[in-house]
Amino acid sequence: MDQQISTSIVSAKGITKEYLLGRTIVPALRGIDLDVQKGEFLAISGPSGSGKTTLLNIIGLIEKPTAGNVFIDGIEIQNQNDNTLSEIRAHRIGMIFQQFNLIPVLSAYENVEYPLYEKKMSRLERADRVKKWLDWVGIGSFQNHRPMELSGGQRQRVAIARTMAASPLLVLADEPTANLDHKTGLEILELMKTINESHQTTFIFSTHDPKVMERASRIVRIADGLLC
């Protein structure tokens, strides 16, 4: 399983994805080849319905392609069982969403700590990791606040801290600035860019936000399920 076949953090080969809508087959992706190098700050850009979120979900192992194969950090994903896929997601991939996806009944601290229970670390190690990242994203003084007590930008900072506390090699961000005002969106982008540069964490964005594309190290454009 661990045979390294590429220096890419992500290698997608011939990815297609079809959905059945009634009796009609709807193609979302129609043969995608994409290699992403470690440390990239990559934007996948396209209009709504172009397939960019579907591609991100396949790279994130949330959906399976109809055909084709994906390699994550050199690991072939095809034919892996659900337990192995869950392990790869937990240890190599982080996700940041436009809706933040925080647990409303938990504090900011508890939201960041929650995914760490799956990792073999002591309570003290978890506490050190949570504090480090809450402080790093500038939200340490709000650690006891629940999501509804935080602004949109603060919630996205908590979501970034939660993702980074798990030490992912790859972070997938699906329209992370879509629910933020212009100024806050810029601040969040600069924060993620700093993480990318200081930790060499690979970021892949699904976006049509010009602010994201201006800061990307590379832009991949998608339309009608094809790279263009």
C-alpha positions in Angstrom: 0.0 0.0 0.0 2.8 2.4 0.9 4.8 2.1 -2.3 5.8 5.6 -3.4 5.1 6.1 -7.1 5.4 9.9 -7.3 6.8 13.0 -5.7 3.3 14.6 -5.9 1.2 14.9 -2.8 -1.8 14.4 -5.1 -1.9 12.6 -8.4 -5.3 12.1 -10.1 -5.4 10.0 -13.2 -8.3 9.8 -15.7 -10.9 10.8 -13.1 -14.5 10.6 -14.2 -17.6 11.0 -12.0 -21.2 10.3 -13.0 -24.4 10.8 -11.1 -27.7 9.1 -11.8 -30.5 11.7 -12.0 -33.7 9.6 -12.4 -32.9 7.6 -15.5 -30.4 10.1 -16.8 -26.6 9.8 -16.3 -25.1 13.2 -15.5 -21.3 13.6 -16.0 -19.7 15.8 -13.4 -16.1 15.0 -14.3 -15.0 13.8 -17.7 -11.4 12.6 -17.5 -9.3 14.7 -15.1 -5.5 14.4 -14.9 -4.0 16.5 -12.1 -0.7 16.5 -10.2 -0.2 18.6 -7.2 3.3 19.1 -5.7 4.0 19.3 -2.0 3.8 22.8 -0.7 1.6 24.2 -3.5 -1.1 26.8 -2.9 -3.3 25.7 -5.7 -6.7 27.2 -6.8 -9.2 25.1 -8.8 -11.3 27.8 -10.4 -14.6 27.4 -12.3 -18.3 28.5 -12.3 -20.9 26.8 -10.3 -21.6 23.3 -11.6 -18.2 23.0 -13.3 -17.1 20.1 -11.2 -14.6 21.8 -8.9 -16.2 20.7 -5.6 -16.7 17.2 -6.9 -13.0 17.0 -7.7 -12.1 18.3 -4.3 -14.4 15.7 -2.7 -12.7 12.9 -4.6 -9.3 14.1 -3.7 -10.5 14.3 -0.1 -11.8 10.7 -0.2 -15.3 11.9 0.5 -16.6 10.6 -2.8 -15.3 7.8 -5.1 -14.7 8.4 -8.8 -16.7 6.4 -11.3 -13.4 5.7 -13.1 -9.8 6.6 -12.7 -7.5 6.6 -9.7 -6.1 8.9 -7.1 -2.8 8.7 -5.3 -2.4 10.6 -2.0 1.2 11.0 -0.8 2.1 8.1 -3.1 -0.6 5.8 -1.7 -3.0 4.3 -4.4 -6.6 4.9 -3.2 -8.4 2.5 -5.6 -9.6 -0.7 -3.9 -8.6 0.5 -0.4 -11.2 -0.5 2.3 -13.2 2.1 4.3 -11.0 1.7 7.4 -7.8 2.5 5.4 -9.5 5.5 3.7 -10.6 6.8 7.1 -7.0 6.4 8.3 -5.6 8.3 5.3 -8.2 11.1 5.8 -7.4 11.4 9.5 -3.6 11.5 9.2 -3.0 13.2 5.9 -5.9 15.3 4.9 -7.6 18.4 6.4 -10.8 20.0 5.2 -12.0 23.7 5.5 -15.5 24.5 4.4 -17.4 27.7 3.7 -20.0 26.8 6.4 -17.2 26.2 9.0 -18.8 22.9 10.1 -18.1 23.5 13.8 -20.0 21.6 16.5 -22.4 24.2 18.0 -22.6 22.8 21.5 -18.7 22.7 21.9 -16.4 25.6 22.7 -13.7 26.8 20.3 -11.2 24.8 22.4 -13.4 21.6 22.3 -14.0 21.9 18.6 -10.2 22.0 17.9 -9.6 19.2 20.4 -12.4 16.9 19.2 -10.6 15.3 16.2 -7.4 14.7 18.2 -9.2 12.0 20.3 -8.7 9.7 17.3 -4.9 10.2 17.6 -2.7 8.4 20.1 -1.7 11.3 22.3 -2.1 12.2 26.0 -4.4 14.8 27.4 -1.4 17.1 27.9 -0.3 16.6 24.3 -3.8 17.4 23.1 -3.9 20.5 25.3 -0.5 21.8 24.0 -1.6 21.2 20.4 -4.9 23.0 20.8 -3.4 26.0 22.6 -0.7 26.3 20.0 -3.1 26.5 17.1 -5.7 28.6 18.8 -3.0 31.1 19.6 -1.4 30.8 16.1 -4.7 31.8 14.4 -5.3 34.6 16.8 -8.3 33.2 18.6 -6.8 32.0 21.9 -8.7 34.5 24.0 -12.0 33.2 22.6 -11.2 29.5 23.4 -14.3 29.2 25.8 -16.7 30.7 23.3 -19.2 28.6 21.4 -19.5 29.1 17.6 -22.7 31.2 17.9 -20.8 33.6 20.1 -18.1 34.2 17.4 -18.1 36.2 14.1 -17.8 34.4 10.8 -14.1 35.2 10.6 -13.5 33.9 14.1 -15.3 30.7 13.3 -13.2 30.2 10.2 -10.1 30.7 12.3 -11.3 28.0 14.7 -11.9 25.7 11.7 -8.4 26.4 10.5 -7.0 25.7 14.0 -9.0 22.4 14.1 -7.6 21.3 10.8 -4.0 22.2 11.5 -4.0 20.7 15.0 -4.2 17.3 13.3 -0.9 18.0 11.3 -2.3 17.3 7.8 0.0 17.1 4.8 -2.8 18.4 2.6 -5.6 20.9 3.3 -8.6 21.1 1.0 -10.5 24.3 1.2 -14.0 24.5 -0.4 -14.9 28.2 -1.0 -13.4 29.2 2.4 -14.1 32.9 1.9 -17.6 32.6 0.4 -19.4 33.6 3.7 -17.0 36.3 4.7 -16.8 40.0 4.0 -14.0 41.3 1.8 -11.7 42.4 4.6 -12.2 39.2 6.7 -11.8 37.1 3.6 -8.4 38.7 2.9 -7.3 38.1 6.5 -8.2 34.4 6.4 -6.4 34.0 3.1 -3.3 35.6 4.4 -3.4 33.3 7.4 -3.6 30.2 5.3 -0.9 31.5 3.0 1.4 32.0 6.1 0.7 28.5 7.2 1.5 27.2 3.7 4.8 29.0 3.7 5.9 28.3 7.3 4.8 24.7 7.5 5.0 23.7 3.8 1.4 22.4 4.1 -0.2 21.9 0.7 -3.4 23.8 0.1 -5.9 23.1 -2.7 -8.8 25.6 -3.0 -12.1 25.2 -4.8 -13.0 28.8 -5.6 -14.2 31.5 -8.0 -13.0 34.2 -5.6 -10.4 36.5 -7.4 -8.7 37.1 -4.0 -7.9 33.4 -3.7 -6.6 33.3 -7.3 -4.4 36.3 -6.9 -2.6 34.5 -4.0 -2.4 31.1 -5.6 0.9 29.7 -6.7 -1.0 28.0 -9.6 -4.5 28.2 -11.0 -6.2 25.2 -12.6 -9.4 26.1 -14.4 -12.3 23.7 -14.8 -15.4 23.9 -17.0 -18.1 21.3 -17.7 -16.0 18.6 -15.9 -12.8 19.2 -17.9 -9.6 21.0 -17.1 -9.1 23.9 -19.6 
